[in-house]
Amino acid sequence: MMTTPQVIMFCLTFAFLVSGAHFATITITNNCPYTIWPGTLTGSGAKLSTTGFELASKATKPLEVTAPWSGRFWARTECSTDPSGKFTCATADCGSGQVTCNEKGAVPPASLVEFTVAPNNGQDFYDLSLVDGFNLPLSVSPQGGSGPNCTTSSCNGNVNSVCLGELAVKGSDGSVIACKSACTALNEPQYCCSGDYSTPDKCPPTKYSKIFKDKCPQAYSYAYDDRSSTFSCMGGPNYLITFCP
């Protein structure tokens, strides 16, 4: 026979389950021909089981998300550990000094996947963002779900190949390994949509943001980009994130 506290806990658990709470599985796939180190950052909701990990080429890793949840995913490249044990990456490093990011976000430039996973099989939202710059092509695909915008969002283009010199981040061999946003590189209000440029009508696309948009039309290219870059699904689907789709 259960004690009173056990009965209360059972009732609360049962109420939670029948309320429509659900889990979504977000699977990360590395289609790049080299190892990457994905990072995760929880904005709201229960923390994920990992904040960063190594993922070999062609490997996958599923992560369980408890709705409601919001957060972002990205991938670090050209990572290594120095003799002192400090872990660093050439692009999208989170600055933790470890493979796990420990709830630290990506240092720009970084290609991002952003999620809001709704409770009760409600309306999820997701997008690809190059507002913080670009380091890798990526895509996000719903596995199930419904709605007119419940479709794959993909950034297949390699922005690094057309990155202007003032935005470019170069690797040890001189090749462009990431492309900064104009806001990060130039830090001027008209590119950051700040100060006198803090409203959509005063902060239109620039020649810099158009470089990102032309290569990846479905991704956000700057702060006030077209809202058509946001996708949504009903019905509690799972999702697949692919780097180098």
Buried (B, 14 or more C-beta within 10 A) or exposed (E): EEEEEEEEEEEEEEEEEEEEBBEBEBBBBBBBEEBBBBBBBBEEBEEBEBBBBBBEEEEBBEBEBBBBBBBBBBBBBBBEEEEEEEBBBBBBBBEBBBBBBEBBBBBBBBBBBBBBBBBEBBBBBBBBBBBBBBBBBBBBBBEEBEBEBBBEBBBEBBBBEEBBEEBBBBEEEEEBBBBBBBBBBBEEBBBBBBEEBEEEEEBEBBEBBEBBBEBBBBBBBBBBBEEEBBBBBBBBBBBBBBBBB
